[in-house]
């Protein structure tokens, strides 16, 4: 009879994400009282994303080999069209990575922050 081999490790993956968005558009634009000759467009877009991922590896024989890794990230993107020739935007992001082996935190834990700003001039 051939011996059967059973796996000693169980892997679980958990995760999900949420996305939200908002857009506002006023085709007629708006004018500032003191700058009557300039007409501003009014196109605003805002988007946000939040996501989470976790992987758990459980060793049934040696629990010191159990590992858990996680990733939580989020970002917000905003853009605004000031006029036909000028628009800009901003993106802010955060990414958090964590991990444990045998219940002890890894030294690879980190949090990254990002800020991106852009301006576009159309000629």
C-alpha positions in Angstrom: 0.0 0.0 0.0 1.3 3.5 -0.9 1.5 5.9 2.0 -0.6 9.1 1.5 1.0 12.5 2.1 -1.0 15.1 3.8 -0.2 18.8 3.5 1.0 20.4 6.7 0.3 23.9 5.6 -3.0 25.7 5.1 -3.1 29.0 3.2 -5.9 31.5 3.5 -6.2 34.6 1.4 -8.5 37.4 2.4 -9.1 40.8 0.8 -11.4 43.3 -0.8 -11.6 46.8 -2.1 -13.9 49.8 -2.2 -14.0 52.5 -4.9 -15.9 55.7 -4.8 -16.1 58.5 -7.3 -17.8 61.9 -7.8 -17.9 64.1 -10.8 -19.3 67.6 -11.1 -19.6 69.5 -14.3 -21.1 73.0 -14.9 -20.9 73.5 -18.7 -21.5 77.3 -18.4 -18.6 77.7 -16.0 -18.4 80.6 -13.6 -16.9 84.1 -13.6 -15.1 85.9 -10.8 -16.4 89.4 -10.2 -12.9 91.1 -10.3 -11.8 89.1 -13.4 -14.9 89.4 -15.6 -12.9 88.7 -18.8 -11.8 85.3 -17.6 -14.3 82.4 -17.6 -13.5 79.3 -15.5 -14.7 75.9 -16.4 -16.2 73.9 -13.5 -15.2 70.3 -14.0 -14.3 68.5 -10.8 -13.5 64.8 -10.4 -12.8 63.0 -7.1 -12.0 59.3 -6.8 -11.0 57.2 -3.8 -9.9 53.6 -3.4 -9.3 51.6 -0.3 -8.1 48.0 -0.5 -6.9 45.3 1.9 -5.2 42.0 1.3 -4.0 39.4 3.8 -2.3 36.0 3.3 -2.1 33.5 6.2 0.0 30.4 6.0 -0.6 28.0 9.0 1.8 25.1 9.6 -0.1 22.4 11.4 3.1 20.8 12.8 5.4 23.8 13.6 3.6 26.9 14.5 6.8 28.9 14.6 6.6 28.7 10.8 3.2 30.4 10.6 3.3 33.5 8.5 0.9 36.4 8.0 1.3 39.2 5.5 -1.0 42.1 5.0 -1.3 45.1 2.7 -3.6 48.0 3.3 -3.6 50.8 0.7 -5.7 53.8 -0.1 -5.6 56.8 -2.4 -7.6 59.8 -3.3 -7.4 61.5 -6.7 -8.7 64.9 -7.4 -8.7 66.8 -10.7 -10.1 70.2 -11.7 -10.3 71.8 -15.1 -9.9 75.5 -14.6 -10.4 76.4 -18.3 -10.0 74.9 -21.8 -6.2 75.6 -21.6 -5.4 74.8 -18.0 -6.2 72.0 -15.6 -4.5 70.2 -12.7 -4.9 67.6 -10.0 -3.6 65.9 -6.9 -3.2 62.3 -5.9 -2.5 61.3 -2.3 -1.7 57.6 -1.5 -0.8 55.5 1.5 0.4 51.9 1.4 0.9 49.8 4.6 2.6 46.4 4.5 2.9 44.2 7.5 4.1 40.7 8.3 4.6 38.2 11.1 6.4 34.9 11.3 5.6 32.6 14.3 3.6 35.5 15.8 6.6 37.8 15.8 6.6 41.0 13.7 8.9 41.0 10.7 11.4 43.8 10.2 9.9 44.3 6.7 6.9 46.2 7.9 6.7 49.6 6.2 4.3 52.5 5.3 4.8 54.4 2.1 3.2 57.8 1.5 2.9 59.5 -1.9 1.8 62.9 -3.1 1.6 63.6 -6.8 0.6 67.1 -8.1 0.1 67.9 -11.8 -0.6 70.9 -13.8 -1.4 70.9 -17.6 -1.2 73.9 -19.9 -2.7 73.3 -23.3 -1.5 75.4 -26.2 
